[in-house]
């Protein structure tokens, strides 16, 4: 860079260029959507199969513990994979943007919401999916609006619709609808993010 | 000539560095080098000046046994940048 006194116009151009050069890393963001999207889709559909088998055998007392165990296995697996992913991403990351920080905070608050929501639902003896999908809807729509990416916004709205839908069905069909919601709300927007230009 | 403009910010390379930091939580030294196309030595000198003024924070770690330098703006730096932009506007739109 040349050494000369900058004019105010030149200064403004430098500021504009430096800020405009920042690009949101959609591919990195897509990895999280796809990880949790597939994990939770498999968790929901396997839960549907487990509940269907237990229903046919009239083993109603096993439904709660097996269902919880199934969610736990997928949740823990996802969490462990994410720890490794975070480590790898953080090691190679060159720019930590404010926007990424805000989105990370939204999902951290959503994660707390998922835990508290699950606890409250068990205490009130109600099925957690409608509440979980509602929290996922809030976090997904907000993230989509912040990154200005329509498929993620639509994914968030899908969660709201399925949150209402799951409150009208019972037992294993809640798991089936939850799986469909996650497929449409996380997995499909995740692939759109993966193929999007930064 | 532009005596109201903070001389620490009013330099091509330092302004580019600080503008980059305003838009991010923290930025890797190599990213600054890629974006500004300036020599590493020159960037180091400018970063040191900004750090000594308390405008930026420099964090040195290791990645695969290689040093990794992350730079972020401080509150003092953000305020100085805001003041610089305000002064700049006075020159561009004098009223």
Boltz contact constraints between the chains, C-beta under 6 A:
constraints:
  - contact:
      token1: [A, 1]
      token2: [B, 12]
      max_distance: 6.0
  - contact:
      token1: [A, 1]
      token2: [B, 13]
      max_distance: 6.0
  - contact:
      token1: [A, 1]
      token2: [B, 38]
      max_distance: 6.0
  - contact:
      token1: [A, 6]
      token2: [B, 12]
      max_distance: 6.0
  - contact:
      token1: [A, 8]
      token2: [B, 88]
      max_distance: 6.0
  - contact:
      token1: [A, 8]
      token2: [B, 91]
      max_distance: 6.0
  - contact:
      token1: [A, 8]
      token2: [B, 92]
      max_distance: 6.0
  - contact:
      token1: [A, 11]
      token2: [B, 88]
      max_distance: 6.0
  - contact:
      token1: [A, 14]
      token2: [B, 15]
      max_distance: 6.0
  - contact:
      token1: [A, 14]
      token2: [B, 16]
      max_distance: 6.0
  - contact:
      token1: [A, 15]
      token2: [B, 19]
      max_distance: 6.0
  - contact:
      token1: [A, 18]
      token2: [B, 16]
      max_distance: 6.0
  - contact:
      token1: [A, 18]
      token2: [B, 19]
      max_distance: 6.0
  - contact:
      token1: [A, 18]
      token2: [B, 20]
      max_distance: 6.0
  - contact:
      token1: [A, 19]
      token2: [B, 19]
      max_distance: 6.0
  - contact:
      token1: [A, 19]
      token2: [B, 23]
      max_distance: 6.0
  - contact:
      token1: [A, 21]
      token2: [B, 35]
      max_distance: 6.0
  - contact:
      token1: [A, 22]
      token2: [B, 23]
      max_distance: 6.0
  - contact:
      token1: [A, 91]
      token2: [B, 63]
      max_distance: 6.0
  - contact:
      token1: [A, 94]
      token2: [B, 28]
      max_distance: 6.0
  - contact:
      token1: [A, 94]
      token2: [B, 31]
      max_distance: 6.0
  - contact:
      token1: [A, 95]
      token2: [B, 24]
      max_distance: 6.0
  - contact:
      token1: [A, 95]
      token2: [B, 27]
      max_distance: 6.0
  - contact:
      token1: [A, 95]
      token2: [B, 31]
      max_distance: 6.0
  - contact:
      token1: [A, 96]
      token2: [B, 25]
      max_distance: 6.0
  - contact:
      token1: [A, 96]
      token2: [B, 26]
      max_distance: 6.0
  - contact:
      token1: [A, 97]
      token2: [B, 24]
      max_distance: 6.0
  - contact:
      token1: [A, 98]
      token2: [B, 25]
      max_distance: 6.0
  - contact:
      token1: [A, 101]
      token2: [B, 25]
      max_distance: 6.0
